[in-house]
Amino acid sequence: MVKKLTNDNLQPTAEQLQCLYRLCHQLTNVMFQPIHIVRLDERSLNIFILAGQNEEIELEITPNGSIEP
């Protein structure tokens, strides 16, 4: 049985959450960059991050936890 994804049951994977934690730490505590948006894209299931003083840093975390620029 295939489970239909809706906005109610969209959740990041454990790998995405671990990667998100590391990235947020690096961006804010190491690079001193603000984070503007963190969003789970319902089409690709990637976590999208928009960061930087001028919103110049765009990253995506795939469901397996890898980072795409």
GITA-V651866 format. One record per residue. RES is the residue in one letter. OMEGA is omega in radians with two decimals (999 if undefined). D_LAST is the distance of its C-alpha to the last C-alpha in Angstrom with 2 decimals. Layout:
RES|OMEGA|D_LAST ; RES|OMEGA|D_LAST
//
This chain:
M|-3.14|34.35 ; V|-3.14|30.93 ; K|3.13|29.76 ; K|3.11|28.53 ; L|3.04|25.53 ; T|3.11|26.38 ; N|-3.11|25.06 ; D|-3.06|27.61 ; N|3.05|26.31 ; L|3.11|22.49 ; Q|3.09|21.40 ; P|3.09|18.38 ; T|3.09|19.02 ; A|3.13|20.17 ; E|3.10|17.20 ; Q|-3.13|14.82 ; L|3.10|17.24 ; Q|3.13|17.41 ; C|3.12|13.70 ; L|3.13|13.75 ; Y|3.14|16.80 ; R|-3.14|15.45 ; L|3.12|12.40 ; C|3.09|14.91 ; H|3.14|17.33 ; Q|-3.11|15.21 ; L|-3.02|14.13 ; T|-3.03|17.74 ; N|-3.13|20.04 ; V|-3.08|18.59 ; M|-3.14|16.62 ; F|3.12|18.81 ; Q|3.09|16.24 ; P|3.05|17.15 ; I|-3.07|15.33 ; H|-3.09|16.22 ; I|2.92|15.12 ; V|-3.03|14.44 ; R|3.04|15.13 ; L|-3.13|15.56 ; D|-3.07|15.01 ; E|3.12|18.34 ; R|-3.07|17.53 ; S|-3.04|14.65 ; L|3.04|15.47 ; N|2.99|11.88 ; I|3.13|11.77 ; F|3.11|9.99 ; I|3.03|9.95 ; L|-3.05|10.83 ; A|3.10|12.05 ; G|-3.13|13.63 ; Q|-3.12|17.09 ; N|-3.13|16.36 ; E|-3.09|13.55 ; E|-3.12|11.17 ; I|3.09|8.38 ; E|-3.13|6.35 ; L|3.02|4.82 ; E|3.08|6.42 ; I|-3.12|8.94 ; T|-3.14|10.89 ; P|3.12|14.67 ; N|3.05|15.04 ; G|3.11|12.99 ; S|-3.07|10.12 ; I|3.07|6.62 ; E|3.12|3.83 ; P|999|0.00
//
